[in-house]
Amino acid sequence: MKLKTLQDHLNKWLLLYVVLAMALGLGIGYPAAAWTKAHQSQVSNLTTLMVFLIIYPMMINLRLEALVKAGKNLKGLSIAVLFNFLWAPLLGWLLARAFLHDPMLALGFLLVMVVPCSSMSIGYTGLAEGNLELATVTVALSFVLAIVAVPLWMLGFAANYRVEVPIQDMLMSILTVLIAPMVLGYLTRLGLTKWLGEKKFKEIQPFFPSLSLLAMYGIVFLIFFAKATLIIEKWNMVLMLILPNFLFLLLTLAVATWVNRKLGLSYRDHMAIVFASTGKNNGTAIAIAATAFSPMVAIPAATMPIFQILFLALYLKMAGWVRSYFDQGEVSAGKKKRVTHQP
């Protein structure tokens, strides 16, 4: 029960803790710039540890066996994949071209766009009484597809911005932050369920997302700590991210809601898809940026949670309206079917 309380607390105050981590990173990092420069390897090693602690716990709670059930909802999965790997990168590219003129900042923003949904979308889906099975399968499938999709998209975007992509480093970082934690998480889950039993394992499950959240706060702190001087001296670049982030979240939520209703999805399936399509895995994006590119590229991913949490929490508050909107669509579809079948 205490573990569940901790998880609920960290989710409820996520925005506050992210802002505090950013503020502490800047407040401590700016006067300690000389120390940071002299201890870059230690900071890098600590960042790698935080990266692992973000992804690995997510993988423990993720049922990879659920991929076998993907065929049961092919329509929903296809829509989620299109939003994650086609809509988000293309919309992100348009927004970056329009609002972000610093190549590294634009590349960081685009990296956030091409890294798919976080396992936190499962939590939002559950709170909205959506289709948890579909949300789980979507997250697992997205992680697998990201192994191929992220490097391909980033190669195209980097060429456009005349920035060289360290493809070998990026593939190694994906191996480190996606594949290795996925395999270790799966093996850990098997070991724990065998040792504790399914019932006892469910009791400790809230600990794993809590660990991921704590590690995410840690890495946000480290990113802003390591680059405090750069961020403070170029504060305008953070302001540049407000409008593209705002427009991406607003347009994706609005378009996904309209499209999913038009395609005849139920409210439960829609909630699984909309959270998985809109919420980005900022921890993974930070990890890839920090290990394959530079801390500058990680800044958009470090600041994205501020906007993402606000929008997804507001959409969650609108669940009653969204449910009635989809119920009306089902009623209208039912009336059309009756009219069509009349002799």
N, C-alpha and C positions, 0 to 999 in steps of 0.2 A: 504493500500500500504506500509506503514511504517513497519507493522508487517511482511509482506512478505520480505521486504528488510532486516530486522533483521534476519529472518530465513535463507535467502540466505547468509548473512554475516557469521553467525555462522557455517553454513555448509561448506562454502568456506575455512574458517580459522580454521576448527575443529582441524586439526593436530597441528597447532601452539598453540591453547588454551589448548589442552591436555598436550603438552610438558611444557607450562608455569605453568599449575596447578601442574604437577609433580615437576618442579623445585622450585616453591614457597613452596610446601609442605615439600620438603627436606630442603630448605633454612631456613624456619621458624621453622620447627619441630625439627631439629637437636639441635640447641641451646636451644630449649624450652622443651627438653626431660623430665626434672624434673616436669615442670608444667603439661605436658600431663599425666604423671603418676599419679599426684595428682588429676586430673580432668577427669578420665576415663569415669565416668557416663555421664558427659556433652558432651564429644566427641561422646559417643555412642548414646545419644539422638539426637544429630545433624546429625549423620550418618543415623539414622532411618528416620529423616525428609527428608534428601536428597534422600534416597531410594524411599520414597513415591512420591516425586516430579519428579523422573525419570519416573516411571511407570504410574502413574495416568494420566498425560497429553496424553501419547500415547494412552491410552484406550479411551479417549474422542473422538479422531479422528478416532478410529477404529470402523467400522460398523460391529457389531456382526451379523446383519441380513444377511451379505454376506455369512455366513456359509451355509445358505439354498441353495445358488447357487453353492456350491462345486461340486455337481454332474454333472454340465455342463462341467467340465474339469477334469474328474477323472484321466486321464492319467498324466496330468501335476502335479496335487496334489500328486499323488502316488509317482512320481519321487522326488518331493521336500521333502516329508516325509521320503523317503528312504535315501536321502542325509543327512537330518538333524538328523535323529534318528538311523541310522545304519552306513553309511559311516563315518560321522564325529567322532562319539565315537570310532569306531574301528581304524580309521587312527590315531586319537589322542592317543589312547592307545599304538599303535606301536611306535609313535614318542616319547611319554613319556618314554617308556621302553628303547629306544635307546639313548635319550639325557638328560633326567632329573632324577637325582639320589636322590634328596631331596624329601622324601615322601609328604610333605605338598605342595611343589612347583608343583610336578607332579599332585597331587590331584586338585590343583587350575587350572592347565592347562586343565585337563580332565573335570572339571566343566564347563569351557568355551566351550569345545567341545560338551557337552550334552545339554547346554542351547541353544535353537534354535534361529532363525532369529529375528532381531530387526525390528521394524516398519520403521526404516530408509531405509530398503531395498525397501520399497514402493517408497521413494523419488528417489533412484538410478534408479529404474525401470522407473519412470516417465521421468527422464532426458534422459534415453536411448530410450524413446518412446516404452517401452515394454507394456505388458499386465497388466495394473494396477489392474483390477478386480481379476486376478489370484494371483497377489502379495498380495493383501489385504486378500483374502481368505486363502492363505498360512500362512500369519502371524497370523491370528486369529486361524486357526486350530492348528498351532504349539504351540501357547500359551496354548490351551486346552490340547493337548497331553503331553506337558511338565509337567503338574501336576502329571502325572503318570510316565512318562519316566525318568525324572531327578532323583527322589529318587531311582528308580530301578537300573539305570546305576551307580549311585554313591555308592550304597551298594556293587555292584560287584567290582568296582574299588578300593574302600576302603579296602575290604577284601584282594585284591591282594597286596596292599601296607601296609597291617597290620595296618591300621589306623581305629579307631572306628568312625563310622558315627553316629552323634546325630540325628537319624531319626525323633524323635519327634520335635526337634528344626528345622530341615530342612523342615518338613511338615508345621510347623507353619510359617516359613519364606516364603514358597511358598504361603501359605494362605495370608500372609501379603503383599507380593510384586507382586503376580499375581492375585489371585482370588478377594481379596477385591478391589484393584484398577480397575480391570476389571468391577466388578459390579458397583462401584461408578462412573467410567468413562462412562459407558453405561447410567446410570441414569442422570448424568450431561448432556450428549449429548441430551437426551430426553427433559430435562428441558430447556436447552438453545435454542433448535430448536423451542420448543413450545413458549417460551418467545420472542425470537428475530425473529423467522422465518428462513427458510432454507437459504435464500439469505444473511441475516445479519450474520448468523452463519458461513457461508463460508468465510466471510470477516475476522473473528477473528481466523479462524482455524490455520494460521501460528504461532500464539502465543503459541500454545500447544507444538509442537515439539521444539520451541525455549526454552520453560521452561524446557523441558526434557534435552536438551543439556546443559543448564546452570547448572542444578542439577547434570548432569554427571561430568562436570568440577569440581563442588563442592565436589563430593564424591571422585574423583581422588585426589584432594587436601587433603582431610581428610585422605585417606588411606596412602598417602605418608607422611603426617604430623604426623600421629599416629605412623608410623613405620620407621621414618626417620633414627633413630640410627641403627636399624637392617639392613636397605637397604644400608646405607653408609658403614657400617662395613662388609656387605656381598654383595658388589656391583657385585661380579661375578655371583650371582644367576640370576640377571637381564639379564646379557649377555647370560646366558644359554638358555633363552627363545627366543633368536633371531632366531636360526636355526629351531627349531620345528614350530614356528609361520610362518616363511618364507616357509617352506616345505608344511605345511598344506594349506596355501592360494594358493600357486602355483599349487599344485597337484589337489586341489578341483576345481579351475577355469579351469584348462586344461582338467581334466577328465569330468567335467560337460558339457563343451563345446563340447567335442567329443561325449559323450554318447547321449546328447540331439539331436545332429544332426543325429546320427545314428538311433535314435528312431523316427525320422521324425517330431520333434517339429518345430514350426515356430520360427522365430527370436523373435517375441513379447513374446511368451510363454517362450522361453529360457531365455530371459533377466529377466523375473519375477522369474524364478526358480534359476538361477545362483546367483543372488544377495541374495535371501532368503536362499540359501544353504551355501554360503560362509561367508556372514556377520553375525557375532554372536552378541547376545544381551548382550554386556559387562556390561551394567548397571544392568541388572537382575542378571548376574553372580556375580558381585560385591556385590549386595544386599544379595544374598543367602550365599555367602562366609562370609560376615561380620556379618550376623545375626545367621548363623548356625554353622560356623566353627571358623576361626580366621583370622585376617588381613593378615597373611602370605599367606593363601589360596586365598585371594583377589588380590594379586599382579599380577598374570598372566592376570586376567581380566582387571586390571587397566592399564597394558602396552599393551595389545592386540590392542587397537584402533590405536596405532602408525602404526603397520604393516597393519592392516585391511584397514584403510583409504587410505594408499598409494596404495595398490593393487587394491582396488575397484575403486579408482579414475583413475588409469592407465587403468583398464579394460573398464571403461566408455569412456576413450579417444580412445580406440580401437573399439568403437561401429560400425564405418563404415566398418572396416575389418570383424567384427563378422557378420554384416548384409549380406555382400557379401558371406561369408562362408556358411551361412544358405540358402541364395538364390540359391547358386550353388547346395546345397543338394536337394532343392525342384525341381530344374530343372532336376537333375539326376534321382530323384524319378519319375518325370513325364515322362521322356524318357523310363524308365523301364516299367512303366504301359502301355505305348503305344505299346512297343515291345511285352509285354505279351498278349495284347488284339488283336494283329494282327492275321488274319486267317492263 
